[in-house]
């Protein structure tokens, strides 16, 4: 997912998937800091990876990758 917002500060990108972590710029907004932590745990349990980077056009680029498994 890419957005056109302010992005995620470099210092917070590694911690954005930690439970209850909220960047200083988002602490006044609603939320508990659990959403991305839950995503990361589910993706990890399925052997995938998650990322949070700066989007080329500004904003955040947050996503995940899972391998395709053939039956």
PDB file of N, H, CA, C and O in Angstrom:
ATOM      1  N   UNK A   1       0.838  -1.154   0.000  1.00  0.00           N
ATOM      2  CA  UNK A   1       0.000   0.000   0.000  1.00  0.00           C
ATOM      3  C   UNK A   1       0.894   1.232   0.000  1.00  0.00           C
ATOM      4  O   UNK A   1       1.834   1.319   0.790  1.00  0.00           O
ATOM      5  N   UNK A   2       0.614   2.156  -0.856  1.00  0.00           N
ATOM      6  H   UNK A   2      -0.150   2.085  -1.498  1.00  0.00           H
ATOM      7  CA  UNK A   2       1.339   3.428  -0.874  1.00  0.00           C
ATOM      8  C   UNK A   2       0.345   4.535  -0.589  1.00  0.00           C
ATOM      9  O   UNK A   2      -0.804   4.482  -1.027  1.00  0.00           O
ATOM     10  N   UNK A   3       0.791   5.525   0.140  1.00  0.00           N
ATOM     11  H   UNK A   3       1.724   5.568   0.495  1.00  0.00           H
ATOM     12  CA  UNK A   3      -0.070   6.676   0.375  1.00  0.00           C
ATOM     13  C   UNK A   3       0.685   7.961   0.062  1.00  0.00           C
ATOM     14  O   UNK A   3       1.890   7.929  -0.188  1.00  0.00           O
ATOM     15  N   UNK A   4       0.002   9.060   0.073  1.00  0.00           N
ATOM     16  H   UNK A   4      -0.977   9.087   0.275  1.00  0.00           H
ATOM     17  CA  UNK A   4       0.607  10.355  -0.220  1.00  0.00           C
ATOM     18  C   UNK A   4       0.774  11.208   1.018  1.00  0.00           C
ATOM     19  O   UNK A   4       0.949  12.422   0.914  1.00  0.00           O
ATOM     20  N   UNK A   5       0.722  10.591   2.192  1.00  0.00           N
ATOM     21  H   UNK A   5       0.580   9.605   2.277  1.00  0.00           H
ATOM     22  CA  UNK A   5       0.840  11.328   3.450  1.00  0.00           C
ATOM     23  C   UNK A   5       2.280  11.688   3.774  1.00  0.00           C
ATOM     24  O   UNK A   5       3.137  11.713   2.891  1.00  0.00           O
ATOM     25  N   UNK A   6       2.538  11.964   5.037  1.00  0.00           N
ATOM     26  H   UNK A   6       1.841  11.943   5.755  1.00  0.00           H
ATOM     27  CA  UNK A   6       3.872  12.396   5.449  1.00  0.00           C
ATOM     28  C   UNK A   6       4.910  11.274   5.479  1.00  0.00           C
ATOM     29  O   UNK A   6       6.103  11.549   5.607  1.00  0.00           O
ATOM     30  N   UNK A   7       4.486  10.035   5.367  1.00  0.00           N
ATOM     31  H   UNK A   7       3.517   9.811   5.263  1.00  0.00           H
ATOM     32  CA  UNK A   7       5.425   8.917   5.417  1.00  0.00           C
ATOM     33  C   UNK A   7       5.730   8.505   6.848  1.00  0.00           C
ATOM     34  O   UNK A   7       5.124   8.999   7.798  1.00  0.00           O
ATOM     35  N   UNK A   8       6.668   7.602   6.978  1.00  0.00           N
ATOM     36  H   UNK A   8       7.160   7.201   6.206  1.00  0.00           H
ATOM     37  CA  UNK A   8       7.087   7.102   8.292  1.00  0.00           C
ATOM     38  C   UNK A   8       8.509   7.579   8.514  1.00  0.00           C
ATOM     39  O   UNK A   8       9.386   7.292   7.699  1.00  0.00           O
ATOM     40  N   UNK A   9       8.759   8.304   9.604  1.00  0.00           N
ATOM     41  H   UNK A   9       8.047   8.537  10.266  1.00  0.00           H
ATOM     42  CA  UNK A   9      10.125   8.770   9.854  1.00  0.00           C
ATOM     43  C   UNK A   9      11.121   7.600   9.852  1.00  0.00           C
ATOM     44  O   UNK A   9      10.812   6.509  10.330  1.00  0.00           O
ATOM     45  N   UNK A  10      12.306   7.844   9.310  1.00  0.00           N
ATOM     46  H   UNK A  10      12.557   8.730   8.921  1.00  0.00           H
ATOM     47  CA  UNK A  10      13.335   6.804   9.195  1.00  0.00           C
ATOM     48  C   UNK A  10      13.562   6.088  10.521  1.00  0.00           C
ATOM     49  O   UNK A  10      13.688   4.864  10.546  1.00  0.00           O
ATOM     50  N   UNK A  11      13.614   6.821  11.606  1.00  0.00           N
ATOM     51  H   UNK A  11      13.512   7.816  11.586  1.00  0.00           H
ATOM     52  CA  UNK A  11      13.875   6.231  12.926  1.00  0.00           C
ATOM     53  C   UNK A  11      12.776   5.267  13.366  1.00  0.00           C
ATOM     54  O   UNK A  11      13.026   4.396  14.199  1.00  0.00           O
ATOM     55  N   UNK A  12      11.564   5.404  12.822  1.00  0.00           N
ATOM     56  H   UNK A  12      11.361   6.112  12.145  1.00  0.00           H
ATOM     57  CA  UNK A  12      10.438   4.557  13.226  1.00  0.00           C
ATOM     58  C   UNK A  12      10.203   3.371  12.304  1.00  0.00           C
ATOM     59  O   UNK A  12       9.414   2.487  12.639  1.00  0.00           O
ATOM     60  N   UNK A  13      10.855   3.325  11.167  1.00  0.00           N
ATOM     61  H   UNK A  13      11.496   4.043  10.895  1.00  0.00           H
ATOM     62  CA  UNK A  13      10.558   2.267  10.191  1.00  0.00           C
ATOM     63  C   UNK A  13      10.835   0.869  10.706  1.00  0.00           C
ATOM     64  O   UNK A  13      10.077  -0.052  10.402  1.00  0.00           O
ATOM     65  N   UNK A  14      11.890   0.683  11.473  1.00  0.00           N
ATOM     66  H   UNK A  14      12.505   1.432  11.719  1.00  0.00           H
ATOM     67  CA  UNK A  14      12.188  -0.642  12.023  1.00  0.00           C
ATOM     68  C   UNK A  14      11.219  -1.012  13.140  1.00  0.00           C
ATOM     69  O   UNK A  14      10.951  -2.193  13.362  1.00  0.00           O
ATOM     70  N   UNK A  15      10.697  -0.019  13.838  1.00  0.00           N
ATOM     71  H   UNK A  15      10.915   0.940  13.658  1.00  0.00           H
ATOM     72  CA  UNK A  15       9.842  -0.298  14.996  1.00  0.00           C
ATOM     73  C   UNK A  15       8.353  -0.263  14.667  1.00  0.00           C
ATOM     74  O   UNK A  15       7.531  -0.602  15.518  1.00  0.00           O
ATOM     75  N   UNK A  16       7.994   0.136  13.464  1.00  0.00           N
ATOM     76  H   UNK A  16       8.662   0.412  12.772  1.00  0.00           H
ATOM     77  CA  UNK A  16       6.592   0.313  13.118  1.00  0.00           C
ATOM     78  C   UNK A  16       5.798  -0.999  13.247  1.00  0.00           C
ATOM     79  O   UNK A  16       4.576  -0.966  13.388  1.00  0.00           O
ATOM     80  N   UNK A  17       6.476  -2.141  13.201  1.00  0.00           N
ATOM     81  H   UNK A  17       7.469  -2.168  13.086  1.00  0.00           H
ATOM     82  CA  UNK A  17       5.806  -3.433  13.349  1.00  0.00           C
ATOM     83  C   UNK A  17       5.853  -3.956  14.781  1.00  0.00           C
ATOM     84  O   UNK A  17       5.373  -5.060  15.038  1.00  0.00           O
ATOM     85  N   UNK A  18       6.417  -3.195  15.721  1.00  0.00           N
ATOM     86  H   UNK A  18       6.807  -2.298  15.512  1.00  0.00           H
ATOM     87  CA  UNK A  18       6.448  -3.587  17.138  1.00  0.00           C
ATOM     88  C   UNK A  18       5.084  -3.307  17.773  1.00  0.00           C
ATOM     89  O   UNK A  18       4.435  -2.306  17.467  1.00  0.00           O
ATOM     90  N   UNK A  19       4.666  -4.203  18.657  1.00  0.00           N
ATOM     91  H   UNK A  19       5.193  -5.016  18.906  1.00  0.00           H
ATOM     92  CA  UNK A  19       3.393  -4.004  19.345  1.00  0.00           C
ATOM     93  C   UNK A  19       3.424  -2.724  20.160  1.00  0.00           C
ATOM     94  O   UNK A  19       4.388  -2.443  20.872  1.00  0.00           O
ATOM     95  N   UNK A  20       2.359  -1.960  20.043  1.00  0.00           N
ATOM     96  H   UNK A  20       1.575  -2.188  19.465  1.00  0.00           H
ATOM     97  CA  UNK A  20       2.105  -0.717  20.774  1.00  0.00           C
ATOM     98  C   UNK A  20       3.021   0.439  20.387  1.00  0.00           C
ATOM     99  O   UNK A  20       2.951   1.501  21.005  1.00  0.00           O
ATOM    100  N   UNK A  21       3.875   0.262  19.385  1.00  0.00           N
ATOM    101  H   UNK A  21       3.932  -0.601  18.883  1.00  0.00           H
ATOM    102  CA  UNK A  21       4.733   1.389  18.972  1.00  0.00           C
ATOM    103  C   UNK A  21       3.898   2.400  18.212  1.00  0.00           C
ATOM    104  O   UNK A  21       3.144   2.047  17.305  1.00  0.00           O
ATOM    105  N   UNK A  22       4.038   3.647  18.585  1.00  0.00           N
ATOM    106  H   UNK A  22       4.650   3.934  19.321  1.00  0.00           H
ATOM    107  CA  UNK A  22       3.375   4.753  17.887  1.00  0.00           C
ATOM    108  C   UNK A  22       4.421   5.821  17.641  1.00  0.00           C
ATOM    109  O   UNK A  22       5.071   6.277  18.581  1.00  0.00           O
ATOM    110  N   UNK A  23       4.592   6.223  16.407  1.00  0.00           N
ATOM    111  H   UNK A  23       4.064   5.853  15.643  1.00  0.00           H
ATOM    112  CA  UNK A  23       5.517   7.307  16.091  1.00  0.00           C
ATOM    113  C   UNK A  23       5.023   8.580  16.770  1.00  0.00           C
ATOM    114  O   UNK A  23       3.820   8.762  16.954  1.00  0.00           O
ATOM    115  N   UNK A  24       5.933   9.442  17.135  1.00  0.00           N
ATOM    116  H   UNK A  24       6.910   9.294  16.985  1.00  0.00           H
ATOM    117  CA  UNK A  24       5.578  10.688  17.819  1.00  0.00           C
ATOM    118  C   UNK A  24       4.537  11.479  17.036  1.00  0.00           C
ATOM    119  O   UNK A  24       3.672  12.122  17.630  1.00  0.00           O
ATOM    120  N   UNK A  25       4.613  11.435  15.715  1.00  0.00           N
ATOM    121  H   UNK A  25       5.316  10.912  15.233  1.00  0.00           H
ATOM    122  CA  UNK A  25       3.684  12.206  14.892  1.00  0.00           C
ATOM    123  C   UNK A  25       2.279  11.627  14.865  1.00  0.00           C
ATOM    124  O   UNK A  25       1.357  12.300  14.404  1.00  0.00           O
ATOM    125  N   UNK A  26       2.080  10.393  15.345  1.00  0.00           N
ATOM    126  H   UNK A  26       2.828   9.845  15.720  1.00  0.00           H
ATOM    127  CA  UNK A  26       0.753   9.763  15.311  1.00  0.00           C
ATOM    128  C   UNK A  26       0.158   9.533  16.692  1.00  0.00           C
ATOM    129  O   UNK A  26      -0.950   9.007  16.798  1.00  0.00           O
ATOM    130  N   UNK A  27       0.845   9.902  17.724  1.00  0.00           N
ATOM    131  H   UNK A  27       1.745  10.329  17.637  1.00  0.00           H
ATOM    132  CA  UNK A  27       0.352   9.607  19.082  1.00  0.00           C
ATOM    133  C   UNK A  27      -0.941  10.328  19.438  1.00  0.00           C
ATOM    134  O   UNK A  27      -1.671   9.877  20.321  1.00  0.00           O
ATOM    135  N   UNK A  28      -1.236  11.427  18.775  1.00  0.00           N
ATOM    136  H   UNK A  28      -0.643  11.793  18.058  1.00  0.00           H
ATOM    137  CA  UNK A  28      -2.472  12.149  19.057  1.00  0.00           C
ATOM    138  C   UNK A  28      -3.646  11.616  18.233  1.00  0.00           C
ATOM    139  O   UNK A  28      -4.777  12.070  18.405  1.00  0.00           O
ATOM    140  N   UNK A  29      -3.389  10.660  17.343  1.00  0.00           N
ATOM    141  H   UNK A  29      -2.470  10.291  17.202  1.00  0.00           H
ATOM    142  CA  UNK A  29      -4.428  10.084  16.493  1.00  0.00           C
ATOM    143  C   UNK A  29      -4.993   8.825  17.144  1.00  0.00           C
ATOM    144  O   UNK A  29      -4.350   8.223  18.004  1.00  0.00           O
ATOM    145  N   UNK A  30      -6.201   8.428  16.729  1.00  0.00           N
ATOM    146  H   UNK A  30      -6.723   8.916  16.030  1.00  0.00           H
ATOM    147  CA  UNK A  30      -6.769   7.191  17.277  1.00  0.00           C
ATOM    148  C   UNK A  30      -5.927   5.978  16.898  1.00  0.00           C
ATOM    149  O   UNK A  30      -5.253   5.979  15.868  1.00  0.00           O
ATOM    150  N   UNK A  31      -5.968   4.963  17.722  1.00  0.00           N
ATOM    151  H   UNK A  31      -6.515   4.962  18.558  1.00  0.00           H
ATOM    152  CA  UNK A  31      -5.271   3.717  17.441  1.00  0.00           C
ATOM    153  C   UNK A  31      -4.498   3.238  18.653  1.00  0.00           C
ATOM    154  O   UNK A  31      -4.218   3.998  19.580  1.00  0.00           O
ATOM    155  N   UNK A  32      -4.160   1.956  18.622  1.00  0.00           N
ATOM    156  H   UNK A  32      -4.387   1.339  17.869  1.00  0.00           H
ATOM    157  CA  UNK A  32      -3.465   1.348  19.757  1.00  0.00           C
ATOM    158  C   UNK A  32      -2.033   0.943  19.416  1.00  0.00           C
ATOM    159  O   UNK A  32      -1.261   0.599  20.311  1.00  0.00           O
ATOM    160  N   UNK A  33      -1.671   0.979  18.139  1.00  0.00           N
ATOM    161  H   UNK A  33      -2.298   1.259  17.412  1.00  0.00           H
ATOM    162  CA  UNK A  33      -0.336   0.531  17.751  1.00  0.00           C
ATOM    163  C   UNK A  33      -0.242  -0.979  17.609  1.00  0.00           C
ATOM    164  O   UNK A  33       0.846  -1.543  17.724  1.00  0.00           O
ATOM    165  N   UNK A  34      -1.358  -1.637  17.361  1.00  0.00           N
ATOM    166  H   UNK A  34      -2.242  -1.178  17.267  1.00  0.00           H
ATOM    167  CA  UNK A  34      -1.354  -3.095  17.224  1.00  0.00           C
ATOM    168  C   UNK A  34      -1.540  -3.590  15.804  1.00  0.00           C
ATOM    169  O   UNK A  34      -1.127  -4.708  15.495  1.00  0.00           O
ATOM    170  N   UNK A  35      -2.141  -2.810  14.938  1.00  0.00           N
ATOM    171  H   UNK A  35      -2.476  -1.902  15.190  1.00  0.00           H
ATOM    172  CA  UNK A  35      -2.498  -3.275  13.594  1.00  0.00           C
ATOM    173  C   UNK A  35      -1.339  -3.860  12.809  1.00  0.00           C
ATOM    174  O   UNK A  35      -1.412  -5.004  12.361  1.00  0.00           O
ATOM    175  N   UNK A  36      -0.272  -3.096  12.634  1.00  0.00           N
ATOM    176  H   UNK A  36      -0.212  -2.166  12.998  1.00  0.00           H
ATOM    177  CA  UNK A  36       0.866  -3.587  11.849  1.00  0.00           C
ATOM    178  C   UNK A  36       1.609  -4.706  12.562  1.00  0.00           C
ATOM    179  O   UNK A  36       2.210  -5.559  11.907  1.00  0.00           O
ATOM    180  N   UNK A  37       1.579  -4.720  13.890  1.00  0.00           N
ATOM    181  H   UNK A  37       1.091  -4.027  14.422  1.00  0.00           H
ATOM    182  CA  UNK A  37       2.209  -5.809  14.644  1.00  0.00           C
ATOM    183  C   UNK A  37       1.478  -7.126  14.390  1.00  0.00           C
ATOM    184  O   UNK A  37       2.109  -8.174  14.254  1.00  0.00           O
ATOM    185  N   UNK A  38       0.162  -7.071  14.328  1.00  0.00           N
ATOM    186  H   UNK A  38      -0.351  -6.220  14.439  1.00  0.00           H
ATOM    187  CA  UNK A  38      -0.636  -8.271  14.051  1.00  0.00           C
ATOM    188  C   UNK A  38      -0.362  -8.755  12.627  1.00  0.00           C
ATOM    189  O   UNK A  38      -0.180  -9.952  12.401  1.00  0.00           O
ATOM    190  N   UNK A  39      -0.332  -7.829  11.669  1.00  0.00           N
ATOM    191  H   UNK A  39      -0.479  -6.857  11.853  1.00  0.00           H
ATOM    192  CA  UNK A  39      -0.011  -8.187  10.287  1.00  0.00           C
ATOM    193  C   UNK A  39       1.355  -8.870  10.223  1.00  0.00           C
ATOM    194  O   UNK A  39       1.491  -9.930   9.614  1.00  0.00           O
ATOM    195  N   UNK A  40       2.359  -8.269  10.845  1.00  0.00           N
ATOM    196  H   UNK A  40       2.249  -7.407  11.340  1.00  0.00           H
ATOM    197  CA  UNK A  40       3.719  -8.815  10.806  1.00  0.00           C
ATOM    198  C   UNK A  40       3.774 -10.216  11.399  1.00  0.00           C
ATOM    199  O   UNK A  40       4.465 -11.083  10.865  1.00  0.00           O
ATOM    200  N   UNK A  41       3.060 -10.449  12.489  1.00  0.00           N
ATOM    201  H   UNK A  41       2.498  -9.744  12.922  1.00  0.00           H
ATOM    202  CA  UNK A  41       3.076 -11.768  13.121  1.00  0.00           C
ATOM    203  C   UNK A  41       2.432 -12.819  12.215  1.00  0.00           C
ATOM    204  O   UNK A  41       2.953 -13.926  12.086  1.00  0.00           O
ATOM    205  N   UNK A  42       1.314 -12.483  11.595  1.00  0.00           N
ATOM    206  H   UNK A  42       0.890 -11.583  11.700  1.00  0.00           H
ATOM    207  CA  UNK A  42       0.640 -13.428  10.696  1.00  0.00           C
ATOM    208  C   UNK A  42       1.514 -13.739   9.488  1.00  0.00           C
ATOM    209  O   UNK A  42       1.672 -14.900   9.109  1.00  0.00           O
ATOM    210  N   UNK A  43       2.077 -12.702   8.888  1.00  0.00           N
ATOM    211  H   UNK A  43       1.949 -11.759   9.196  1.00  0.00           H
ATOM    212  CA  UNK A  43       2.925 -12.910   7.710  1.00  0.00           C
ATOM    213  C   UNK A  43       4.156 -13.733   8.077  1.00  0.00           C
ATOM    214  O   UNK A  43       4.557 -14.619   7.322  1.00  0.00           O
ATOM    215  N   UNK A  44       4.759 -13.444   9.232  1.00  0.00           N
ATOM    216  H   UNK A  44       4.434 -12.723   9.844  1.00  0.00           H
ATOM    217  CA  UNK A  44       5.929 -14.204   9.687  1.00  0.00           C
ATOM    218  C   UNK A  44       5.582 -15.674   9.884  1.00  0.00           C
ATOM    219  O   UNK A  44       6.368 -16.545   9.511  1.00  0.00           O
ATOM    220  N   UNK A  45       4.428 -15.962  10.462  1.00  0.00           N
ATOM    221  H   UNK A  45       3.791 -15.254  10.765  1.00  0.00           H
ATOM    222  CA  UNK A  45       4.023 -17.349  10.699  1.00  0.00           C
ATOM    223  C   UNK A  45       3.787 -18.115   9.401  1.00  0.00           C
ATOM    224  O   UNK A  45       3.779 -19.346   9.391  1.00  0.00           O
ATOM    225  N   UNK A  46       3.597 -17.385   8.313  1.00  0.00           N
ATOM    226  H   UNK A  46       3.604 -16.385   8.321  1.00  0.00           H
ATOM    227  CA  UNK A  46       3.403 -18.021   7.011  1.00  0.00           C
ATOM    228  C   UNK A  46       4.650 -17.928   6.138  1.00  0.00           C
ATOM    229  O   UNK A  46       4.596 -18.183   4.935  1.00  0.00           O
ATOM    230  N   UNK A  47       5.782 -17.559   6.758  1.00  0.00           N
ATOM    231  H   UNK A  47       5.826 -17.352   7.735  1.00  0.00           H
ATOM    232  CA  UNK A  47       7.054 -17.553   6.043  1.00  0.00           C
ATOM    233  C   UNK A  47       7.264 -16.365   5.119  1.00  0.00           C
ATOM    234  O   UNK A  47       8.119 -16.419   4.235  1.00  0.00           O
ATOM    235  N   UNK A  48       6.516 -15.310   5.303  1.00  0.00           N
ATOM    236  H   UNK A  48       5.821 -15.266   6.021  1.00  0.00           H
ATOM    237  CA  UNK A  48       6.634 -14.140   4.437  1.00  0.00           C
ATOM    238  C   UNK A  48       7.470 -13.043   5.069  1.00  0.00           C
ATOM    239  O   UNK A  48       8.140 -13.249   6.080  1.00  0.00           O
ATOM    240  N   UNK A  49       7.415 -11.873   4.448  1.00  0.00           N
ATOM    241  H   UNK A  49       6.870 -11.706   3.627  1.00  0.00           H
ATOM    242  CA  UNK A  49       8.148 -10.724   4.963  1.00  0.00           C
ATOM    243  C   UNK A  49       7.276  -9.482   4.853  1.00  0.00           C
ATOM    244  O   UNK A  49       6.415  -9.395   3.978  1.00  0.00           O
ATOM    245  N   UNK A  50       7.500  -8.535   5.732  1.00  0.00           N
ATOM    246  H   UNK A  50       8.200  -8.606   6.443  1.00  0.00           H
ATOM    247  CA  UNK A  50       6.808  -7.246   5.709  1.00  0.00           C
ATOM    248  C   UNK A  50       7.831  -6.135   5.550  1.00  0.00           C
ATOM    249  O   UNK A  50       9.007  -6.320   5.861  1.00  0.00           O
ATOM    250  N   UNK A  51       7.389  -4.983   5.067  1.00  0.00           N
ATOM    251  H   UNK A  51       6.433  -4.832   4.814  1.00  0.00           H
ATOM    252  CA  UNK A  51       8.299  -3.849   4.949  1.00  0.00           C
ATOM    253  C   UNK A  51       7.550  -2.539   5.125  1.00  0.00           C
ATOM    254  O   UNK A  51       6.335  -2.461   4.947  1.00  0.00           O
ATOM    255  N   UNK A  52       8.298  -1.539   5.471  1.00  0.00           N
ATOM    256  H   UNK A  52       9.285  -1.603   5.616  1.00  0.00           H
ATOM    257  CA  UNK A  52       7.805  -0.159   5.541  1.00  0.00           C
ATOM    258  C   UNK A  52       8.941   0.732   5.058  1.00  0.00           C
ATOM    259  O   UNK A  52       9.995   0.797   5.690  1.00  0.00           O
ATOM    260  N   UNK A  53       8.729   1.413   3.944  1.00  0.00           N
ATOM    261  H   UNK A  53       7.873   1.360   3.431  1.00  0.00           H
ATOM    262  CA  UNK A  53       9.730   2.293   3.364  1.00  0.00           C
ATOM    263  C   UNK A  53       9.076   3.608   2.973  1.00  0.00           C
ATOM    264  O   UNK A  53       7.869   3.789   3.127  1.00  0.00           O
ATOM    265  N   UNK A  54       9.874   4.499   2.476  1.00  0.00           N
ATOM    266  H   UNK A  54      10.855   4.352   2.351  1.00  0.00           H
ATOM    267  CA  UNK A  54       9.376   5.760   1.942  1.00  0.00           C
ATOM    268  C   UNK A  54       8.978   5.523   0.485  1.00  0.00           C
ATOM    269  O   UNK A  54       9.774   4.987  -0.286  1.00  0.00           O
ATOM    270  N   UNK A  55       7.778   5.906   0.099  1.00  0.00           N
ATOM    271  H   UNK A  55       7.131   6.342   0.725  1.00  0.00           H
ATOM    272  CA  UNK A  55       7.345   5.774  -1.291  1.00  0.00           C
ATOM    273  C   UNK A  55       8.077   6.796  -2.156  1.00  0.00           C
ATOM    274  O   UNK A  55       8.384   7.897  -1.699  1.00  0.00           O
ATOM    275  N   UNK A  56       8.348   6.435  -3.380  1.00  0.00           N
ATOM    276  H   UNK A  56       8.098   5.541  -3.751  1.00  0.00           H
ATOM    277  CA  UNK A  56       9.087   7.322  -4.290  1.00  0.00           C
ATOM    278  C   UNK A  56       8.389   8.661  -4.481  1.00  0.00           C
ATOM    279  O   UNK A  56       9.055   9.680  -4.663  1.00  0.00           O
ATOM    280  N   UNK A  57       7.062   8.680  -4.445  1.00  0.00           N
ATOM    281  H   UNK A  57       6.521   7.852  -4.297  1.00  0.00           H
ATOM    282  CA  UNK A  57       6.298   9.911  -4.642  1.00  0.00           C
ATOM    283  C   UNK A  57       6.025  10.640  -3.326  1.00  0.00           C
ATOM    284  O   UNK A  57       5.265  11.608  -3.299  1.00  0.00           O
ATOM    285  N   UNK A  58       6.637  10.181  -2.243  1.00  0.00           N
ATOM    286  H   UNK A  58       7.255   9.394  -2.265  1.00  0.00           H
ATOM    287  CA  UNK A  58       6.337  10.713  -0.912  1.00  0.00           C
ATOM    288  C   UNK A  58       5.329   9.812  -0.233  1.00  0.00           C
ATOM    289  O   UNK A  58       4.659   9.022  -0.897  1.00  0.00           O
ATOM    290  N   UNK A  59       5.215   9.915   1.042  1.00  0.00           N
ATOM    291  H   UNK A  59       5.759  10.557   1.582  1.00  0.00           H
ATOM    292  CA  UNK A  59       4.311   9.046   1.776  1.00  0.00           C
ATOM    293  C   UNK A  59       4.972   7.734   2.143  1.00  0.00           C
ATOM    294  O   UNK A  59       6.190   7.587   2.047  1.00  0.00           O
ATOM    295  N   UNK A  60       4.163   6.792   2.561  1.00  0.00           N
ATOM    296  H   UNK A  60       3.173   6.912   2.639  1.00  0.00           H
ATOM    297  CA  UNK A  60       4.667   5.500   3.019  1.00  0.00           C
ATOM    298  C   UNK A  60       4.378   4.411   1.999  1.00  0.00           C
ATOM    299  O   UNK A  60       3.397   4.477   1.259  1.00  0.00           O
ATOM    300  N   UNK A  61       5.244   3.416   1.970  1.00  0.00           N
ATOM    301  H   UNK A  61       6.041   3.363   2.571  1.00  0.00           H
ATOM    302  CA  UNK A  61       5.056   2.199   1.184  1.00  0.00           C
ATOM    303  C   UNK A  61       5.156   1.054   2.183  1.00  0.00           C
ATOM    304  O   UNK A  61       6.248   0.708   2.635  1.00  0.00           O
ATOM    305  N   UNK A  62       4.023   0.475   2.522  1.00  0.00           N
ATOM    306  H   UNK A  62       3.136   0.756   2.156  1.00  0.00           H
ATOM    307  CA  UNK A  62       3.959  -0.607   3.507  1.00  0.00           C
ATOM    308  C   UNK A  62       3.354  -1.815   2.805  1.00  0.00           C
ATOM    309  O   UNK A  62       2.321  -1.699   2.145  1.00  0.00           O
ATOM    310  N   UNK A  63       3.988  -2.968   2.945  1.00  0.00           N
ATOM    311  H   UNK A  63       4.827  -3.062   3.481  1.00  0.00           H
ATOM    312  CA  UNK A  63       3.457  -4.140   2.271  1.00  0.00           C
ATOM    313  C   UNK A  63       4.020  -5.435   2.817  1.00  0.00           C
ATOM    314  O   UNK A  63       4.760  -5.454   3.801  1.00  0.00           O
ATOM    315  N   UNK A  64       3.653  -6.506   2.157  1.00  0.00           N
ATOM    316  H   UNK A  64       3.052  -6.491   1.357  1.00  0.00           H
ATOM    317  CA  UNK A  64       4.145  -7.825   2.560  1.00  0.00           C
ATOM    318  C   UNK A  64       4.269  -8.717   1.339  1.00  0.00           C
ATOM    319  O   UNK A  64       3.705  -8.443   0.280  1.00  0.00           O
ATOM    320  N   UNK A  65       5.031  -9.803   1.519  1.00  0.00           N
ATOM    321  H   UNK A  65       5.489 -10.026   2.379  1.00  0.00           H
ATOM    322  CA  UNK A  65       5.235 -10.793   0.478  1.00  0.00           C
ATOM    323  C   UNK A  65       5.027 -12.163   1.076  1.00  0.00           C
ATOM    324  O   UNK A  65       5.532 -12.456   2.160  1.00  0.00           O
ATOM    325  N   UNK A  66       4.287 -13.005   0.377  1.00  0.00           N
ATOM    326  H   UNK A  66       3.877 -12.766  -0.504  1.00  0.00           H
ATOM    327  CA  UNK A  66       4.110 -14.404   0.746  1.00  0.00           C
ATOM    328  C   UNK A  66       4.450 -15.250  -0.471  1.00  0.00           C
ATOM    329  O   UNK A  66       4.143 -14.870  -1.601  1.00  0.00           O
ATOM    330  N   UNK A  67       5.081 -16.392  -0.247  1.00  0.00           N
ATOM    331  H   UNK A  67       5.331 -16.702   0.671  1.00  0.00           H
ATOM    332  CA  UNK A  67       5.379 -17.307  -1.337  1.00  0.00           C
ATOM    333  C   UNK A  67       4.103 -18.027  -1.755  1.00  0.00           C
ATOM    334  O   UNK A  67       3.240 -18.312  -0.924  1.00  0.00           O
ATOM    335  N   UNK A  68       3.991 -18.314  -3.028  1.00  0.00           N
ATOM    336  H   UNK A  68       4.692 -18.083  -3.703  1.00  0.00           H
ATOM    337  CA  UNK A  68       2.881 -19.092  -3.543  1.00  0.00           C
ATOM    338  C   UNK A  68       3.201 -20.560  -3.333  1.00  0.00           C
ATOM    339  O   UNK A  68       4.294 -21.014  -3.671  1.00  0.00           O
ATOM    340  N   UNK A  69       2.267 -21.295  -2.784  1.00  0.00           N
ATOM    341  H   UNK A  69       1.379 -20.927  -2.510  1.00  0.00           H
ATOM    342  CA  UNK A  69       2.462 -22.717  -2.517  1.00  0.00           C
ATOM    343  C   UNK A  69       1.522 -23.502  -3.422  1.00  0.00           C
ATOM    344  O   UNK A  69       0.310 -23.288  -3.400  1.00  0.00           O
ATOM    345  N   UNK A  70       2.081 -24.411  -4.218  1.00  0.00           N
ATOM    346  H   UNK A  70       3.065 -24.585  -4.235  1.00  0.00           H
ATOM    347  CA  UNK A  70       1.266 -25.235  -5.106  1.00  0.00           C
ATOM    348  C   UNK A  70       0.709 -26.412  -4.321  1.00  0.00           C
ATOM    349  O   UNK A  70       1.377 -26.954  -3.440  1.00  0.00           O
ATOM    350  N   UNK A  71      -0.510 -26.802  -4.642  1.00  0.00           N
ATOM    351  H   UNK A  71      -1.053 -26.363  -5.358  1.00  0.00           H
ATOM    352  CA  UNK A  71      -1.131 -27.958  -3.970  1.00  0.00           C
ATOM    353  C   UNK A  71      -0.503 -29.241  -4.434  1.00  0.00           C
ATOM    354  O   UNK A  71      -0.893 -30.318  -3.982  1.00  0.00           O
TER     355      UNK A  71
END
